[in-house]
Amino acid sequence: MVNADDRGMQAMRDRAYALAETGRFDDVHAVEQALIAEGWPNARIALDSSFARKAIFERCQAARTH
């Protein structure tokens, strides 16, 4: 079951990165809320690592400057 959980978390992070790259979100919290609205109830857990949060923040910033 661990592998399925890991795949689910990775899928959620991938979706978060895609959302961040749209330029519609200012920060990690906004992306997290969008994930929850899409039906990803464990978004906070998937985005708990500092690496994931930094990557999402950087993608939000890059998308908003282009």
C-alpha positions in Angstrom: 0.0 0.0 0.0 2.9 2.3 0.5 3.7 2.5 -3.2 0.1 3.4 -4.0 0.2 6.1 -1.3 3.4 7.4 -2.7 2.0 7.5 -6.2 -1.1 9.3 -5.0 1.1 11.9 -3.2 3.3 12.3 -6.3 0.2 12.8 -8.5 -1.1 15.4 -6.1 2.3 17.3 -6.2 2.3 17.0 -10.0 -1.1 18.6 -10.1 0.0 21.3 -7.7 3.0 22.1 -10.0 0.7 22.3 -13.0 -1.7 24.6 -11.2 1.2 26.8 -10.0 2.4 27.1 -13.6 -1.0 28.5 -14.8 -0.2 31.9 -13.3 -3.6 32.0 -11.6 -2.2 31.5 -8.1 -0.1 33.8 -5.9 1.3 31.3 -3.4 1.4 27.8 -2.1 -1.7 28.4 0.1 -3.8 29.3 -2.9 -2.6 26.2 -4.8 -3.4 24.1 -1.8 -6.9 25.5 -1.6 -7.4 24.8 -5.3 -6.3 21.2 -4.8 -8.8 20.8 -2.0 -11.5 22.3 -4.1 -10.7 19.7 -6.9 -11.2 16.9 -4.4 -7.6 16.3 -3.1 -8.4 16.2 0.6 -4.8 15.4 1.6 -3.3 18.4 -0.1 -1.7 19.8 3.0 0.1 16.5 3.7 1.3 16.1 0.1 2.7 19.7 0.2 4.2 19.4 3.6 7.8 19.2 2.6 9.8 22.4 2.3 11.0 21.2 -1.1 7.5 20.9 -2.5 6.4 24.2 -1.1 9.4 26.0 -2.4 9.0 24.5 -5.9 5.3 25.5 -6.0 6.1 29.0 -4.8 8.8 29.4 -7.4 6.5 28.2 -10.2 3.8 30.6 -9.1 6.3 33.5 -9.2 7.7 32.5 -12.5 4.3 32.1 -14.1 3.1 35.5 -12.9 6.2 37.2 -14.3 5.6 35.8 -17.8 
